[in-house]
Amino acid sequence: MSGLDSVPASGVLTRRRFFESLAAVGGMSLVLSGMEALGFSQASATELPPELTGGAKNTKVVILGAGLAGMTAAYELSKAGYQVQVLEARSFAGGRCQTARKGFKHTDLIGNTQTCEFDEGHYINHGPWRIPYHHRSTLHYTKTFGVPLESFVNDNDASYVYFEKATGPLAGKPVRKGEIAADIRGYTAEVVAKAASQGQLDAPLSGLDREKFIAYLVNEGRLSKSDLTYKGTEGRGFSVHPGAGVDPGPGKELPPFAFKDVLDSNAWRVLSSVTGYEQQRTMLQPIGGMDQIAKGFEKHVGSMIRYSTVVEKIKQSPSGVTVSFKGADGKTGEVTADYCLCTIPLSVLKQIDLDASAPFKAAMAGVAYAPVNKIGLQMKSRFWEEKHHIYGGHVYTDMPINSITLPSYGWQGQKGVLLGFYMFGGEAARISAKSPADRAAYAVAAGQKVFPEYAENYENAFSFCWHLAEHNLGGWAEWSPTGRKEAYPVLCEPDGRLYLAGEHMSYLGGWQAGAIESAWQQIAKIHARVQQA
């Protein structure tokens, strides 16, 4: 099995080899658990904003963009006494932190105009939509601003895996994720346990260690203690569910799929998708929509924001910065400040008349932006709960839609809005060329293959293509290794009096924590410069 042949010929089981073997059997969650036990845990780089002590010295800062990075900077700088002005191109704050609910309007760059028609109380987070428990910077502000949270179901064994391009009897059939997980882990444990019992791991295990290791595999894979074989587990479910006065009886446990069928299904490929560092099982979301975080900031910094104001030019001098803009009324104007913190995505900033050094502009060209699409589908009934007994989580597929996500709000209500597709790259670019109605039809046709109730329950949709959003031109920054090495460090430092912040200026690309922590980093640099002046 994969991972066993990685043990070196010397028989020395190094920490690196050990973690690689854990990944092969249990995915990154098992690796991180092992790293945690050995003191190699990971977490957010910072948990709290910098302390800006010493006074602001009447310093003015103009912030470009009222996304989470911009509002974080405005909030912390204004608390420290800085005079802050925020320019925002949209008519609302939040940047990518958006939620579509009844009345929300959007026009994309190819002229498609949509008005969300979801029923009251229903929504789709078409921007960020989940918060890992270890994104402490984001959670710092949800607590500070009193934004109530609820669980986001990021891993659900009851949900389905649907692979059309697989082979064998499981191809093109919705299969419970938990059944695949139990079987692939059971069969894997069987192979490893039998190898261990015969001393074939070539690792420095004593007799007692070997016994303990085999005992672990028996427990992990639900193996027979007598012959170390995997024959299924009641955790997969029953053909007759036990209950009051109901004895499932022998043989009523769902039998395991054949090992070859599990492998041929390709469904096992999804088992590590929610066990990476950023894709934790414990995730959170604001009650009522992700934009509640933006609204929490806005209550404190809204008076500093000039909305519907599009930046056209950024000019520097040795003593300050001047930003020229066009307002909602079409009239031009300008604002001057001592420093400028720009959170405009680089995809958009490249198109603005910018007074910056040649190396700085060259570094800006070192990052691309991801085409990303999402669509919310309102269903007249929550058939996934009522008929399939699935409460939240993701349906993984090998179709171009990538995945379907079932809502983690409104349990057992009448209606619900699910995420009908979450597409990236070329597929996202292709589907974005369709009209909103055709996008919805495409999503419904794909979902119908998984849920027979899909089409008959569909009511309306709202789709969003981030690469067609005028003030974003992409879902998030995608740095190449060369760009990270050569361009990113340049942009992390100021160019004259210009500082950059945003998710693109972090290693948590696409996450709200990246935007927040990049703002913390840059306001600390601005403040240190002011104190030294």
Number of C-alpha atoms within 10 A of each C-alpha: 11 11 15 18 11 13 18 13 10 9 12 14 19 12 12 9 16 18 20 20 22 19 18 18 19 18 19 22 19 19 22 20 15 17 15 12 10 10 9 10 11 11 12 15 15 15 16 14 19 16 12 18 11 12 13 18 12 11 16 21 25 25 29 27 31 33 26 30 31 31 30 24 31 30 19 20 23 19 12 16 17 19 19 22 22 25 24 26 23 18 10 18 27 26 25 24 22 23 20 25 21 15 13 15 13 17 14 16 14 12 10 13 12 18 15 19 19 25 16 9 13 20 27 28 22 25 25 18 20 20 25 21 17 19 22 19 21 25 21 14 18 20 12 11 16 12 19 14 19 13 17 21 22 22 21 18 18 21 24 26 30 25 21 16 13 19 15 13 13 21 19 19 16 20 20 20 24 18 24 27 18 23 26 24 19 26 23 21 25 25 16 21 27 17 15 19 15 10 13 12 19 17 17 12 17 9 11 9 11 19 15 13 17 23 16 15 23 20 14 16 25 24 24 14 12 6 10 22 19 24 17 22 19 13 12 21 18 16 12 14 12 13 8 5 6 9 11 14 11 6 10 15 18 16 17 21 18 14 15 10 17 24 19 17 24 21 27 17 12 17 20 16 15 19 20 15 15 17 19 19 20 16 21 21 25 20 17 20 23 27 23 23 24 23 18 19 24 21 10 14 23 19 11 20 23 22 19 19 25 21 23 17 17 22 16 21 11 8 10 17 22 19 21 17 20 17 17 14 8 11 9 14 13 13 13 18 20 20 24 28 26 24 28 26 24 25 20 13 20 14 10 13 13 15 18 16 11 9 12 17 18 13 18 19 13 17 20 17 20 20 23 26 27 23 26 28 25 25 22 17 20 27 20 18 15 12 10 13 12 20 20 23 21 25 26 23 23 17 14 16 23 16 21 23 20 23 22 20 23 15 13 13 10 12 20 27 29 23 23 28 27 20 22 20 13 13 16 22 19 12 21 25 14 13 15 19 14 13 22 22 15 16 25 21 13 22 22 13 16 20 16 11 17 22 17 12 17 17 15 17 27 29 25 21 25 26 24 23 16 15 21 19 20 23 23 25 22 17 18 14 10 11 17 16 11 13 22 23 12 17 21 16 14 18 17 17 20 22 21 26 31 31 24 27 24 21 17 19 18 20 25 25 29 26 28 26 32 26 31 23 19 21 24 18 16 21 22 14 10 17 14 7 7
